[in-house]
Amino acid sequence: MASITYFGVEKPQSTNFGVFHKNIETNLTEGNWENKATCRVHPEGILYIQIKEGRTHEAEKDPVTIYRVCAHVPDLDVDKVERVVSVTGWKSVVREECEDWDTFYSFEEDFSNLDEALKCANGEDEGELAKLSRPSEGSHEYPLERGGGIYITGFTRIPEGHLKSNFTVKVEDPTSNQD
């Protein structure tokens, strides 16, 4: 049966707005998880970890609140990624094959309560993140700071009255610290 999960509006720690050290904490807690991220060191790079709260709706069932732990290496250019996903129940682990580098590690897991999600994000459980990474030892082990991408899209109205996208251009943020 099909389901829909809604995560609401992106929060300040979302990499869609860039990566800023002011949005990173040593550990995520009940008091900061909604607006902060944390980092762990993985063999493939620094993992940027955040928790998203969502509501899953299935036909003829009451909505269920879930907490999704998301971790990835934000210093890599994810626009060139082809996704290969394996899903088991509520857990999905993603290994992504890329043109410029061998593999890209990304992790997503859904939890039914916040406490379990916090333990996973902080590496305090016996899960995959805890086994494959260690806590960062300070801001020198955080991802590079960078601004979010800026996208410009042009549209044309077709004879049927609908809008059709003609082009999309990504403009790099001039305030970015990356070369």
N, C-alpha and C positions, 0 to 999 in steps of 0.2 A: 504494500500500500504506500502511496506517495505521501511525503511529509514536507513541510515548509518550516525552515528555521529563520527567525528574524533576530538580528543582533543589534538593531537600532542604529543610531548615529555613531560614527567613528569617534573615538576618544582621543585626547591629546597625545597619548603615547603611541598611537597608530603610526606605522612607518609610511602610511600614505601622506602624512604631514611632514615626514622627515624623521631623522634620528637626532635627538638632543639629550645630552647627558643629564640635564635637569629633570628629565622624565624617567630616569633610571634609579632604582633603589636596590640595596643589597639583597633584601628579601621582600616578597610581596606579603601583605598582611590584610586582615579584614578592613583596615582603615585606609589602605592606599591602593589596592589592586585595581580600582576603577579608573585611576588616572596615572598609574605608574607601570613601568615594565621592569624586568630584572634581566641579568645576563649570566650565562654560564659558558665555560670554555669547553669546546668540542674539538676533536682532532681536525675537523674541516673548517674551523673558524669560530668566531665569537657568536654564540646564539643570543638572539634578542627574543625574550619571552614575555608574552602578555596573556591575560585572561580576558575573555569576552563573555558576557552574559547574554543568553539568547532564549527565545521561547519557541519550542517546536510544536507545530500543530499537525495532527493527523486527522483524517476524516472521521467524524463521529466519536472523537475522543477529546478529553479536556486538554488544554495546552499544558506542556511540561517545561519547566525552567531547566536549562542546562548551562554549564560553565565550560567553555572551550579553552584549553591551554594550547597556545600557538607558539611555536619556536622555529626560527629560521636564521640564516646567516644574511643580514641585511647589506653587507659590504659587497655582495655579488650582484651583478646586473641580472635581475630576474625577468627582464623583458625577453630574454633569449631562451627561455625554458620550455621544454616539452615535458608535460606531467605524466608520470606513470604512477597510478595510485592503486594500492591494495587496501581493501576495507574489510575489517572484521568486526561485526557488531557496531559498537559506538566508537571504535578506535580506528583511526587511519594513519598510517605511516607513509610518508611520501619520499621516494627517492627520485630525483629529477635529473634527467639526462640533458646536458647542455652542450652547445657548440664550442665554447671557449675553455671549458674546464670539464674534467671527467664526471664528477657527480656533485650534487648540491643537496645538503641535508635539510629537510623540513619535517616538522612534527606537529600533529594535531591530535588531541584526545579530548573527548567529552566526558564530563562528570555530572552526576545528579546533585551534588552539593558543593558548596564553596570550599569547605575544609579540605576535601580530597583534591580539588583543583589547586589550592594553595600549596599543599604538600608536594604535588607533582611539579609545579612550576619552580619551587624552591629546591627540588631534588631531595626532599625529605621522605620520599616513599622508596619502594624497591623497583620503581618503574624504569623505563628506557632512558629518560633524561638523566636520572640519578646514576645509572650504570655507565652511560656513554659520555658524561660530561662532569665537570667540577665547577664549584662556584668561582666567579671572577674575584680577583684579589684587589680590585680597585678600578678607578677610571681608566688606568692604562690598559685594562683588559675589557674595555667597552668598544662597541663598533665606532667607526669614524662618524663624527657629526656631519649631517648633511640636511639640506632642506628637502621638502617634498617636490615631486615632479609637477610641472605645470603642463596641462594638455589643452591644445586649441583644436576645436573641431569645426569644420565648415559643413553647412547643410544646404540642400536644395529642395524646394517643394516640387514633387513630381505631379503629373497630371491628375492622378487619383486623389490628390490633396494631402498625401502623407509626406513627411520629411525623410530625406535620404541623406546619409552621411557621405560627403565627398572625400574628406581627408581628415586625418588626425595627426597633429605634430606634437611631439614631446619637447618642451623647452627646459633645459637644465636650469635649476635655481641658481642665480648668480651669487647667492649668499652661502652656497655650499662650500665646505672646506676640502672637498675631494678635488683632485686634479682632473 
